[in-house]
Amino acid sequence: MKPVFEEGFAGVKLPPLTSHDHESLSQNIDIDVKYNLNRRVVMCRHCVMTNQRPRISFDLSGICSACKYWERKESSINWGAREERLRQILDNYRSRDGSFDVIVPSSGGKDSSYVAYMLKNKYNMHPLTVTWAPSVYTEIGYRNFQQHIHNGLDNVCFTASGLVHRRLCRSSLIDMGDPFQPFIYGQVNSPLHAAKAFGIALIMDGENGEAEYGGDDTTENMEGFSESESESYWQSGTPVEDWLNRGYAPEELSFYQPPKEAISVRRLFFSYFHNWKPQSHYYYACQFAGFHPNPIRSEGTYSKYSSLDDAIDPFHYFFGLLKFGIGRATSDAAHEVREGLIQREEALALVNKYDREPPSSRSADLFSEYAGLTRNQLCLAVKKWTNKRIWGNQAPELNFSP
């Protein structure tokens, strides 16, 4: 994924690491305790997901909760009744004068474009898409973002201060083992700011990831997440205000938090009302939103049509691989097995071929500069967040340009 706006931050230096950052980099983390991981690795007998994914569960026959949910989706959920409920809900919110009546958090990717255009084309809603800008747009990501607008959607794009966002990515990498967490804060909360600004009372998110991909199975029948559930599942148990204790000023975090004033808004998952099938969304988005896949496969996997817009994405997946032994290829292959697109044997071959691939040297150089980390500091973060039980001395290592 070629970066398109790399020049935007090139040469803009971040402040040096704080004393807290240096201390945190040198800390040893018991990843198993932090994430309550099973010490014995078990792979699902149906897909290729393992029990190292946080909050996933396995039944007595060795099938993961995500696969069990997909079985229920095909056998016992009355999708006709759920769609009728959706129609009834939308009837209560649909505007009569063409004004915006629903917000769809959207990057321009296949899934969010599918949701927005389904609401517009099938249900006669008037969606406002709301985008939280990626850290570093890729060429294909920016093209798809523009395409889904120019094919007929209105859009508001939130972009936080680059200096703040870069620092926060660095901090969350060091303290949480994931540079992507600031993006999630913004992605979750920017629609609330837009709802307040435009007086829109309905937000339609895409999928319930806890149910679709393997997580807390008590969420399977939830139409949407409450604020407390959002903190648990979307914010990894680290609310934005926690960063106030780590050197960030309140005004620097305002975009990442919900509006200070209470607002009345209903937030739902489209996946609760429609059987969520990502490849079908791809074809739909190609037809209605002008979506294009990446010309080449994404780093760390074989796929070309998911998570295309952010050039630092490889480090989100790489640190997941280090912590849980689950890389991007495992995630992609697992849901494609559930969707009936590939067989388990093919999925295993794809995982073995691509899952342990580290970010390219170009990605490593870009991320090092973006996060204001020296190569040594970045390698210290890799060491800190590598699960020794899983990897021993065989963990993937970063490659930098000569």
Buried (B, 14 or more C-beta within 10 A) or exposed (E): BEBBBBEEBEEEEBEEBBEBBEEBBEEEBEBBEEBEBEEEEEBBEBBBBBBBBBBBBBEEEEBBBBBBBBEEBEEEBEEEEBBEBBEEBBEEBBEEEEEBBBBBBBBBBBBBBBBBBBBBEEBEBBBBBBBBBBBBBBBBBBBBBEBBBEBBBEBBBBEBEBBBBBBBBBBBBBBBBBBBBBBBBBBBBBBBBBBBEBEBBBBBBBBBBBBBBBBBBEBBEBBBBEEEBBBBBBBBEBBBEEBEEBBBEEEBBBBBBBBEEEBEBBBBBBBBBBEBBBBBBBBBBBEBBBBBBBEEBBBBBBBBBBBBBBBBBBBBBBBBBBBBBBBBBBBBBBBBBBBEBBEBEBBBBBBEEBBBBBBBEBBBBBBBBBBBBEEEBBBBBBBBBBBEBBBEEEBBEBBEEE
